Amino acid sequence: MASEIGATDAASSEPQARHVIYCGVCSLPPEYCEFGGTAKKCKDWLEKNHPDLHEKLYSEEAVAATLSTLSLEAQKRAAKDSQKKEAKAAAAEAKAAETKAQAQILIKRVERNKRKYVTAVSGLEAHGMDLKKVAKEWGKKFATGSSVTKTASGGEEVVVQGDNSDEIFDWVVDVAGVPEANVDCIEDKKKKGA
């Protein structure tokens, strides 16, 4: 009986596991999102996915209690720092959107032998696509071989066996949501040997 009492005391004194919520935007705990640089997006994500925690952290009472512990100078610095971080994040977002809008996707149909073709697609990574996942999806969709290869310029491209340039063009525009103006189709003929 004495051993049972000792076992329950030991079990109750063991540390219990905690359930920690991590932000879906910056992957920090919500209490630290303000240090990640994407505070506005994090705040919106938290309000949508965990409204109770959002209320606890961002209610007027919580913000007022936090600010009341700071001195006047610290409050001014905190406001200035948060404005800088928000401006920096907005500038980075605008720059990313601009580069994405200018990024071209190149679909090349390359002749291998007489009537054999491969289709090489480059520039997908600029639009936030994972090349290996795209290659796997296209391999299944077109029932053919598909892989990611290195280019001579050091980049990567997805190579699909067969002439699938029209279908790939449609997929890139419809499924991936890339504007037609950012997609170019090129036919690359093999040079005849002398």
Secondary structure as GFF3:
##gff-version 3
##sequence-region A 1 194
A	DSSP	alpha_helix	2	13	.	.	.	ID=ss1
A	DSSP	three_ten_helix	30	35	.	.	.	ID=ss2
A	DSSP	alpha_helix	39	49	.	.	.	ID=ss3
A	DSSP	alpha_helix	51	58	.	.	.	ID=ss4
A	DSSP	alpha_helix	60	68	.	.	.	ID=ss5
A	DSSP	alpha_helix	72	102	.	.	.	ID=ss6
A	DSSP	beta_strand	105	113	.	.	.	ID=ss7
A	DSSP	beta_strand	116	122	.	.	.	ID=ss8
A	DSSP	three_ten_helix	125	127	.	.	.	ID=ss9
A	DSSP	alpha_helix	131	141	.	.	.	ID=ss10
A	DSSP	beta_strand	146	150	.	.	.	ID=ss11
A	DSSP	beta_strand	156	161	.	.	.	ID=ss12
A	DSSP	alpha_helix	165	174	.	.	.	ID=ss13
A	DSSP	three_ten_helix	180	182	.	.	.	ID=ss14
A	DSSP	beta_strand	183	188	.	.	.	ID=ss15
###
